[in-house]
Amino acid sequence: MPDGGALIVGIGGSTSAASVTNLLLRACLDAAAARGARTVAFTGDELAELPIFDANVDIAAPAAAALVAAVRDADAVIIATPGYHGGMSGLVKNAIDHLEPLRGDVRPYLDGRAVGVIVSASGWQACGTTLVSVRSAIHALRGWPTPFGVTVNSAEQHPAADGTFDESITGALQILATQLTDFAGWRAAARA
């Protein structure tokens, strides 16, 4: 891993000013950075700038260039999404669709990368079904979903006024950050 540790790319969130998903993603990336990782985030506002993916027109959409380049270089990825109707948000799905230019890479799509999932949804059933649907997309893109996924029931669990979370959520984000950085380290050691 060059220059200071694994590169972990966070993708997700929403355009809401009070986005719990954005807060969770940033907190997990901070936990990974505390473990020595380099991090970059593409949150709701950046994702909203992407055009609707069209394989015939937007395969190299300029707005997606930074996202594609970051994921290409990533050692691990975090996908954080609000749960909408049992699945990831359209905003997050569109961003994932924009990874299509990685298809022909030596490491196609998310191949060889641990991918952590964070879901914020109103209700435990919505959390569970969204977690499963995101993990299915990760498998389809040849990624390695981490054993641990973070789910936050926004109907019951809320961030404090300063945007921080209680110990149970903070601990869950620490577990996810540890799995991502450990996996990236193991992959780097295996290649060496």
SERO-4910 file (N, C-alpha, C, O; in steps of 0.05 Angstrom, whole numbers):
BEGIN
 pado doro    nc1    nc2    nc3   cac1   cac2   cac3    cc1    cc2    cc3    oc1    oc2    oc3
  Met    A     17    -24      0      0      0      0     18     25      0     33     29     19
  Pro    A     16     41    -20     34     64    -23     25     87     -5      2     90      3
  Asp    A     45    104      1     40    130     13     21    131     36      0    144     34
  Gly    A     27    117     57     11    121     82    -13    103     85    -31    111     99
  Gly    A    -13     80     74    -35     61     80    -55     58     58    -53     70     37
  Ala    A    -74     41     64    -95     34     45   -111     58     38   -115     77     53
  Leu    A   -121     58     13   -140     79      4   -168     68      6   -174     48     -7
  Ile    A   -184     80     22   -212     72     26   -230     94     14   -228    117     23
  Val    A   -246     86     -5   -264    105    -18   -293    101     -7   -303     79     -8
  Gly    A   -305    123      2   -332    122     11   -351    133    -10   -346    154    -21
  Ile    A   -372    118    -15   -392    126    -35   -419    125    -21   -427    105    -10
  Gly    A   -434    147    -21   -461    146    -11   -471    170      3   -459    192      1
  Gly    A   -493    167     16   -506    189     30   -531    197     15   -542    183     -2
  Ser    A   -539    221     22   -562    233      8   -558    263      6   -539    274     17
  Thr    A   -576    276     -8   -573    305    -11   -586    321     12   -585    345     12
  Ser    A   -598    307     31   -610    320     54   -588    334     71   -567    322     76
  Ala    A   -594    358     79   -575    373     97   -571    358    123   -550    361    136
  Ala    A   -591    343    132   -590    328    157   -585    299    152   -594    282    168
  Ser    A   -571    292    131   -567    264    123   -552    248    144   -529    252    149
  Val    A   -566    229    156   -554    210    175   -534    193    161   -513    186    171
  Thr    A   -540    185    136   -523    168    121   -496    182    115   -475    169    117
  Asn    A   -497    208    108   -471    222    104   -455    222    130   -431    218    129
  Leu    A   -468    227    153   -454    228    179   -441    201    185   -418    199    194
  Leu    A   -456    179    180   -446    152    185   -422    146    167   -402    135    176
  Leu    A   -424    153    141   -402    149    123   -377    163    132   -355    152    133
  Arg    A   -380    189    138   -356    204    147   -344    194    173   -320    193    176
  Ala    A   -361    185    191   -351    174    217   -336    148    212   -316    144    225
  Cys    A   -345    132    194   -331    107    188   -304    113    174   -284    100    180
  Leu    A   -304    132    155   -279    139    142   -260    151    162   -236    146    160
  Asp    A   -270    167    181   -252    177    203   -240    155    219   -216    156    226
  Ala    A   -256    134    225   -246    111    240   -224     97    224   -205     87    236
  Ala    A   -228     94    198   -208     81    181   -183     99    180   -160     88    180
  Ala    A   -186    125    178   -163    143    178   -147    141    204   -122    142    204
  Ala    A   -161    137    226   -148    134    252   -131    108    253   -113    106    269
  Arg    A   -138     89    236   -123     64    233   -101     66    212    -89     46    205
  Gly    A    -96     90    201    -75     94    182    -83     95    153    -66     97    135
  Ala    A   -109     92    147   -118     92    119   -119    121    108   -123    140    123
  Arg    A   -116    123     82   -122    147     68   -151    145     59   -160    123     52
  Thr    A   -166    166     60   -195    164     53   -203    187     34   -192    208     34
  Val    A   -224    180     19   -237    200      2   -267    193      2   -274    170      2
  Ala    A   -283    214      2   -312    210      3   -326    223    -21   -319    245    -29
  Phe    A   -346    209    -31   -364    219    -52   -392    217    -39   -405    196    -40
  Thr    A   -401    239    -28   -427    239    -13   -449    250    -30   -445    256    -54
  Gly    A   -472    253    -18   -496    260    -33   -494    283    -52   -503    281    -75
  Asp    A   -481    305    -44   -479    328    -62   -463    322    -87   -470    330   -109
  Glu    A   -441    307    -84   -425    299   -108   -440    279   -125   -439    281   -150
  Leu    A   -453    260   -112   -468    240   -128   -491    252   -143   -498    243   -165
  Ala    A   -503    274   -132   -525    287   -146   -517    301   -172   -533    306   -189
  Glu    A   -491    306   -175   -481    318   -199   -477    298   -222   -473    306   -245
  Leu    A   -479    273   -216   -476    253   -237   -501    252   -254   -523    253   -244
  Pro    A   -498    250   -281   -521    246   -298   -533    218   -293   -519    201   -283
  Ile    A   -557    214   -301   -568    187   -300   -551    170   -318   -546    177   -341
  Phe    A   -542    147   -308   -524    130   -324   -538    119   -349   -561    110   -348
  Asp    A   -524    121   -371   -533    109   -396   -508     97   -409   -490    111   -417
  Ala    A   -508     71   -410   -484     57   -421   -477     65   -449   -454     63   -457
  Asn    A   -496     75   -464   -490     83   -492   -480    112   -494   -468    119   -514
  Val    A   -485    128   -474   -478    156   -476   -458    165   -454   -439    179   -460
  Asp    A   -464    157   -429   -449    168   -407   -427    150   -396   -418    154   -373
  Ile    A   -418    131   -411   -398    112   -401   -374    126   -389   -361    116   -371
  Ala    A   -367    149   -400   -344    164   -390   -353    192   -382   -339    212   -388
  Ala    A   -376    194   -369   -386    221   -361   -365    236   -345   -354    225   -326
  Pro    A   -359    261   -353   -338    276   -339   -343    278   -309   -325    279   -293
  Ala    A   -369    281   -301   -375    283   -272   -368    258   -257   -364    259   -232
  Ala    A   -365    236   -271   -359    210   -258   -329    204   -258   -320    185   -245
  Ala    A   -313    220   -271   -284    214   -274   -270    211   -248   -254    193   -244
  Ala    A   -274    229   -229   -261    228   -203   -269    204   -187   -253    190   -175
  Leu    A   -295    197   -188   -305    173   -175   -293    148   -186   -283    131   -171
  Val    A   -293    146   -212   -281    122   -225   -251    120   -219   -242     98   -213
  Ala    A   -237    142   -221   -208    141   -215   -202    133   -186   -184    118   -181
  Ala    A   -218    144   -167   -214    137   -139   -219    107   -134   -204     94   -120
  Val    A   -241     97   -145   -248     68   -140   -227     51   -154   -220     30   -144
  Arg    A   -217     59   -177   -196     44   -191   -172     41   -173   -159     19   -173
  Asp    A   -165     61   -158   -141     61   -141   -147     50   -113   -128     46    -98
  Ala    A   -172     46   -107   -180     39    -79   -170     11    -71   -169     -8    -88
  Asp    A   -164      9    -46   -158    -17    -33   -183    -29    -21   -186    -53    -18
  Ala    A   -202    -11    -14   -227    -19     -2   -247      3     -7   -240     26    -14
  Val    A   -273     -3     -5   -295     15    -11   -316     13     11   -320     -9     22
  Ile    A   -329     35     17   -352     35     34   -376     45     18   -373     66      5
  Ile    A   -398     31     18   -422     41      6   -442     46     28   -450     28     43
  Ala    A   -451     71     30   -470     79     51   -495     89     37   -493    106     20
  Thr    A   -517     79     45   -542     86     32   -565     88     51   -567     73     71
  Pro    A   -583    107     46   -609    105     60   -624     81     48   -620     74     24
  Gly    A   -641     69     63   -657     47     53   -684     57     43   -699     69     58
  Tyr    A   -689     54     18   -714     62      6   -728     38     -7   -718     26    -26
  His    A   -751     31      4   -767      9     -7   -752    -17    -10   -755    -31    -30
  Gly    A   -736    -23     10   -722    -49     10   -696    -49     -6   -684    -71     -9
  Gly    A   -687    -26    -15   -662    -26    -31   -647      0    -27   -656     18    -12
  Met    A   -625      2    -40   -608     26    -39   -622     49    -53   -640     45    -70
  Ser    A   -614     73    -47   -626     97    -60   -618     97    -90   -598     86    -98
  Gly    A   -634    110   -106   -627    114   -134   -601    130   -138   -586    125   -157
  Leu    A   -596    148   -120   -572    164   -121   -547    147   -118   -528    150   -133
  Val    A   -548    128    -99   -525    110    -95   -523     90   -118   -501     84   -127
  Lys    A   -546     79   -126   -546     60   -148   -534     72   -174   -519     59   -188
  Asn    A   -542     97   -179   -532    111   -203   -501    114   -201   -487    111   -221
  Ala    A   -491    120   -177   -462    123   -174   -448     96   -179   -428     95   -193
  Ile    A   -460     75   -169   -448     48   -174   -449     41   -204   -430     30   -214
  Asp    A   -471     48   -217   -472     43   -246   -450     58   -261   -441     49   -282
  His    A   -442     81   -251   -421     97   -264   -393     84   -261   -374     94   -272
  Leu    A   -391     62   -246   -366     47   -245   -362     29   -269   -342     14   -270
  Glu    A   -380     29   -288   -378     11   -311   -352     14   -326   -342     -6   -337
  Pro    A   -339     37   -328   -313     38   -342   -292     20   -329   -271     15   -342
  Leu    A   -296     10   -305   -277     -8   -292   -279    -36   -303   -263    -53   -296
  Arg    A   -299    -41   -319   -305    -68   -329   -280    -81   -342   -275   -105   -337
  Gly    A   -264    -67   -357   -242    -78   -371   -215    -76   -357   -194    -83   -368
  Asp    A   -215    -67   -332   -190    -64   -317   -179    -91   -309   -192   -112   -311
  Val    A   -153    -91   -302   -141   -115   -291   -156   -125   -267   -160   -149   -264
  Arg    A   -165   -107   -250   -183   -113   -228   -210   -102   -236   -216    -79   -229
  Pro    A   -227   -117   -250   -252   -106   -259   -271    -99   -236   -272   -112   -216
  Tyr    A   -285    -77   -240   -306    -68   -222   -294    -66   -193   -276    -49   -189
  Leu    A   -303    -81   -174   -294    -80   -147   -277   -104   -139   -273   -110   -116
  Asp    A   -267   -118   -159   -251   -143   -155   -228   -138   -136   -213   -118   -139
  Gly    A   -224   -156   -117   -201   -154    -99   -204   -133    -78   -184   -127    -64
  Arg    A   -227   -121    -75   -231   -100    -55   -252   -108    -34   -273   -119    -41
  Ala    A   -246   -104     -9   -266   -107     12   -285    -84      9   -277    -61      4
  Val    A   -311    -90     12   -331    -69     10   -349    -70     34   -363    -90     39
  Gly    A   -348    -49     50   -366    -47     74   -392    -33     67   -393    -17     48
  Val    A   -413    -41     81   -439    -29     76   -450    -16    101   -449    -27    123
  Ile    A   -461      8     97   -475     22    119   -502     29    108   -506     40     87
  Val    A   -523     22    124   -550     28    117   -564     43    139   -562     36    163
  Ser    A   -578     64    132   -595     79    150   -623     78    139   -628     87    116
  Ala    A   -642     66    154   -669     64    144   -688     66    167   -681     61    191
  Ser    A   -713     72    161   -733     75    182   -746     48    187   -767     42    175
  Gly    A   -734     33    205   -745      7    212   -724    -15    207   -708    -13    189
  Trp    A   -725    -36    224   -705    -57    222   -708    -74    197   -689    -83    186
  Gln    A   -733    -78    189   -737    -94    165   -725    -80    141   -712    -93    124
  Ala    A   -729    -54    139   -718    -39    117   -687    -39    118   -674    -41     97
  Cys    A   -676    -38    142   -646    -41    145   -637    -67    134   -618    -68    118
  Gly    A   -650    -89    141   -641   -115    133   -644   -120    103   -625   -130     91
  Thr    A   -666   -113     92   -670   -118     63   -651   -101     47   -642   -109     26
  Thr    A   -646    -76     55   -628    -59     41   -600    -69     42   -585    -69     23
  Leu    A   -591    -79     66   -565    -90     69   -561   -113     50   -540   -115     37
  Val    A   -580   -131     48   -578   -154     30   -577   -145      1   -561   -156    -15
  Ser    A   -593   -125     -6   -593   -117    -35   -567   -104    -42   -557   -107    -65
  Val    A   -555    -88    -24   -529    -76    -30   -507    -97    -32   -490    -96    -50
  Arg    A   -508   -116    -14   -488   -138    -15   -491   -154    -41   -471   -163    -52
  Ser    A   -515   -157    -51   -519   -171    -77   -506   -156    -99   -494   -168   -117
  Ala    A   -509   -129    -99   -496   -113   -120   -466   -115   -118   -452   -116   -138
  Ile    A   -455   -115    -93   -426   -118    -90   -416   -144   -101   -396   -145   -115
  His    A   -431   -166    -96   -423   -192   -107   -424   -191   -138   -405   -201   -151
  Ala    A   -444   -178   -149   -446   -176   -178   -422   -161   -190   -414   -166   -213
  Leu    A   -411   -143   -174   -388   -127   -183   -361   -139   -174   -341   -126   -174
  Arg    A   -362   -164   -165   -338   -180   -158   -324   -170   -132   -301   -177   -127
  Gly    A   -338   -153   -116   -327   -144    -91   -330   -164    -69   -345   -184    -72
  Trp    A   -316   -160    -47   -317   -177    -24   -332   -162     -1   -320   -146     13
  Pro    A   -358   -167      3   -372   -154     25   -360   -161     52   -354   -185     56
  Thr    A   -356   -142     68   -345   -148     95   -365   -166    110   -389   -164    105
  Pro    A   -355   -182    129   -373   -198    145   -393   -181    161   -416   -189    165
  Phe    A   -384   -158    169   -400   -140    186   -411   -117    170   -396   -104    155
  Gly    A   -437   -112    172   -450    -89    159   -463    -73    181   -473    -83    201
  Val    A   -462    -47    178   -474    -29    198   -502    -21    189   -506    -11    167
  Thr    A   -521    -25    206   -549    -16    201   -557      2    224   -553     -4    248
  Val    A   -570     24    217   -580     43    236   -610     48    231   -617     56    209
  Asn    A   -626     42    250   -655     46    248   -661     75    255   -661     82    279
  Ser    A   -665     91    235   -668    120    240   -694    126    254   -698    149    263
  Ala    A   -712    107    257   -737    111    272   -731    109    302   -747    120    318
  Glu    A   -709     96    309   -702     92    338   -675    104    346   -672    111    369
  Gln    A   -657    106    327   -630    115    333   -624    141    319   -628    143    295
  His    A   -615    161    334   -611    188    323   -584    198    331   -574    192    353
  Pro    A   -571    214    314   -546    227    322   -552    249    342   -574    260    343
  Ala    A   -532    254    358   -534    277    377   -534    303    362   -529    303    338
  Ala    A   -540    324    376   -541    351    363   -514    358    349   -514    373    329
  Asp    A   -492    347    359   -466    353    346   -459    334    324   -437    335    313
  Gly    A   -478    316    316   -474    298    294   -459    272    301   -453    256    284
  Thr    A   -455    267    327   -442    243    336   -463    222    343   -487    228    346
  Phe    A   -453    197    346   -471    175    352   -465    162    378   -443    167    389
  Asp    A   -483    146    389   -478    133    414   -457    111    411   -448    105    388
  Glu    A   -449     99    433   -427     79    433   -434     55    416   -415     43    404
  Ser    A   -459     46    415   -465     22    399   -460     27    369   -450     10    355
  Ile    A   -468     51    359   -463     57    331   -434     63    326   -423     53    306
  Thr    A   -421     78    343   -393     84    340   -377     58    340   -358     55    325
  Gly    A   -384     40    358   -370     14    359   -374     -2    334   -355    -15    324
  Ala    A   -398     -2    323   -403    -16    298   -386     -4    275   -375    -19    259
  Leu    A   -384     22    274   -368     35    253   -339     28    256   -324     25    236
  Gln    A   -330     25    281   -302     17    287   -297    -11    276   -276    -16    264
  Ile    A   -316    -29    281   -313    -57    272   -311    -57    241   -293    -70    230
  Leu    A   -328    -42    228   -327    -41    199   -301    -29    189   -289    -40    170
  Ala    A   -291     -7    201   -266      5    193   -243    -15    197   -225    -16    180
  Thr    A   -244    -30    218   -223    -50    224   -223    -72    203   -202    -80    193
  Gln    A   -246    -82    196   -248   -103    176   -237    -93    149   -223   -107    135
  Leu    A   -244    -68    142   -235    -57    116   -204    -54    116   -191    -62     96
  Thr    A   -193    -42    136   -164    -37    137   -149    -63    140   -128    -67    128
  Asp    A   -159    -82    156   -146   -108    158   -145   -123    131   -125   -133    123
  Phe    A   -168   -124    118   -170   -137     92   -150   -125     72   -135   -139     58
  Ala    A   -149    -98     71   -131    -85     53   -102    -92     59    -85    -96     42
  Gly    A    -96    -93     85    -69   -100     93    -62   -129     86    -39   -134     77
  Trp    A    -81   -147     89    -76   -175     82    -71   -178     52    -54   -193     43
  Arg    A    -87   -163     36    -84   -164      7    -56   -154     -1    -43   -165    -18
  Ala    A    -48   -132     12    -22   -120      5      1   -139     13     20   -142     -2
  Ala    A     -2   -153     36     18   -172     44     19   -196     25     41   -206     19
  Ala    A     -4   -205     16     -5   -228     -2      8   -221    -29     21   -238    -42
  Arg    A      5   -196    -38     17   -188    -64     47   -184    -62     62   -187    -82
  Ala    A     57   -178    -37     86   -172    -33    104   -196    -35    128   -193    -32
***
